[in-house]
Amino acid sequence: MTEAPRHGTPATPPPVVLHRPHPSGARPARRAARAVAVLLAAIGWSAAATAAPPRAAAPAAARAPADAPLHIWHCWASPGEHERSKVLARHLAQRGLHWTIEDPVCGSGNGALSAFTQRFQHRQPRPAAVMTAGEGAPPLAAKGLLLPLDTVAREQGWEEVVPYALQDWARFRGHWIAAPLFVHSTNLLWFNKPLLDRLGGTVPDTWDELIALLERAQAEGIVPVGIGADAWETSFWFESVAAGAGGAEFYRRFFLEHDRQAYDEAVVRRIFARMAQLRPYLRANAASRDWSHASLALQGKALLQMQGSWLNGELRQRGLEAGRDYLCPRFPDTQGMVLYIGDQVGFVRHAPVAPAAQQAFMRMVMDIDFQREMAIASGAAPARVDVPDTGADLCGRQAIRDLRSANMRRTVLAAFSALSPRSVQQHINDIVTQHLHGRIDDERATARLKDLILGTGPVGPER
C-alpha cells in the first residue's frame, strides 16, 4: 500500500499539543478492558452514499478556515498509553496537520461515551469522541452523528485486510462508520520469567498444568497471582476459563450469540468449578489497587498476572523486555482463539475542520506504517492482517501471528465481559465476584448465569 497522500506539508510543522499528566500526579481512573477507547477524529467532510447512516438533526457547522486544527478527544492516560499519543503526534505532523488533544476526562469507556453524548445534547462544539468498541461507534452512527467512510475504505481495501470480527463493530447498515486502530486481546497470561524459571520454566498448556504450577509457586513461597481490586479483572479470568472449558464454538454460540440451543449445563458447571479452584489464588492476592499498579507484581513479587495485551506497553515503559523479563502465552486451552477488544477511529458530522485535513487523517489511520507503529506503542496487534512485524517485540510478533491465524479459522471472538451491554457486564461482574468469594455456590452461579445470558440479546452492535 502506498503512503497516504499529504496535503500541504509545511517546511516546519505547526506545534502539536499533547495531553499532560495532572499536576498532582494523579490520572483519571480507567477500566483496562472497557477503557480501551474508540478514538474519534473531529471532521466535517460529508461523504454522501446511498442509504447512508441517518443524519443528525444538528445544523451543519460553518465552513472552517484552511488552518483550523483537528481536535481529538481520547481516554489514553497511563504511561504506556501516552506512547500512543506520541505516535499519533508524529504521523499527523508528518502530514502537516495542525491538531490539539484535550486532556482525558473519562473514567471508563462508557463514561467517555456518556460525556461525549452530552456535548451534542448541550450543542457544544463538536470535537472527537472516545468510547468503547462495544457501546461506541454503532450507537452514534444510529443517531446520525458519524460520517460514512466507504470511499476511503474502498480506496484502501479495508474489507480485504481488516479481520472479519472487527468489521462487525466498524460497520453500520452496510457502511463503514469507523476505522479500526488496533486489536487488543484478553486471553493472555503474563509470566515473570525469572520466577517461572525457578519453577522449571515450563509454560502451562492445559488447565491442570496451570493449577499444578500455581500450587507449586505457593509451596515455594512465591505469590502465584498478581491481581488488582476491580471486578472486571476477575471477569477476565472467568472469560478465558469459559473459552478454555467450553471451546470456541460453545463460547461463540452461548456467550456471544446467546443461543438457547447451545446451552450446556455441564459445561457451565465446569466453568464455575474451575473458577472455584482459583479462589485461593485470586481472592487472597487481590489488593486495593488498579490493574496498572498490580502489574508491578511482574517485577519480582508474583509469578503471573492475567491481563490484556495493553500490559505489554506498560511493562516496556517500566524497562522490562519481553522474552527476558516476562512471557505472554495464551491462557491454557484457549490456544488458537483471540478474545479481543479494540480501539477505533470514527469521524463526527458538522465539526469545524478543513476538508483537506479531514481526508488526510482518514487515510492516515489505516496506513500500514501508522498501524505498525501504533500497534508497537499499544502492545496490540495491528487492525489489518498485512502489517509486517518489523520492530515488534516477542509478544507483539506473537499477537500478529495469533490474530492472522485466528482470523482464518474465524476464532477471533469478542471479549464478552468487555463488549456486552453495560448492564450485562455489571451482572457478570456480580455473579463472578459473588462466586469467587463463596457467597453463592457453583449451582446457584450456573443458574444465575443461564438466566442472564439467555434473557438478554446477543453481544454485538445493532445491525
Secondary structure, 3 states (H helix, E strand, C coil): CCCCCCCCCCCCCCCEECCCCCCCCCCCCCCCCCCCEEEEEECCCCCCCCCCCCCCCCCCCCCCCCCCCEEEECCCCCHHHHHHHHHHHHHHHHCCCCEEECCCCCCCHHHHHHHHHHHHHCCCCCCCCEEECCCCHHHHHHCCCECCCHHHHHHHCHHHHCCHHHHHHHEECCEECCEEEEEEECCEEEEEHHHHHHCCCCCCCCHHHHHHHHHHHHHCCCEEEEECCCHHHHHHHHHHHHHHHHHHHHHHHHHHCCCHHHCCHHHHHHHHHHHHHHHHHHHHHECCCCHHHHHHHHHCCEEEEECCCHHHHHHHHCCCCECCCEECCECCCCCCCEEEEEEEEEEECCCCCCHHHHHHHHHHHCCHHHHHHHHHHHCCEECCCCCCCCCCCHHHHHHHHHHHHHHHHCCEEECHHHHCCHHHHHHHHHHHHHHHCCCCCHHHHHHHHHHHHHCCCCCCCCC
